Amino acid sequence: MGLAISGTLMAEPTVTLRDGVRQHTDTPGKTAHQAGFGPDTFIFGPDNGHDLIAGFDPTEDRIILRNIERWPTYEKVARRVWSTPHGLFIGLSNTDSIRVAGSRPGDLTASNLIVITD
């Protein structure tokens, strides 16, 4: 069963526990991710769709962007982050974005927004 955000049914991500950290692996399409107590890692790859992260704590949670060719470095992704009335928005393409509810662009740093190219 998916999560309902603003009346829209969204897919649930795959969540695994690794070394005491919940890892949220994105599924294609619209996905809602809910951070819990303690550190969370949110992993997004190419063609992730439009996603929402709620409860993100920039002091302990991380976002990992993996193999997104158009945005291969933190510096390039950081130019695609802007503020909205509902939090920050990372615009990766017309079909891929991440909204982090309740956060501001200054909350993301190279230590909690990690860009990996394999």
Secondary structure, DSSP 4 states (H G I P E B T S, - for coil): -PEEETTEEEBPPEEEEETTEEEEE--SS-EEEE--SS-EEEEE-TT--EEEEES--TTT-EEEEES-TT--SHHHHHTTEEEETTEEEEE-SSS-EEEEET--GGG--TTTEEEE--
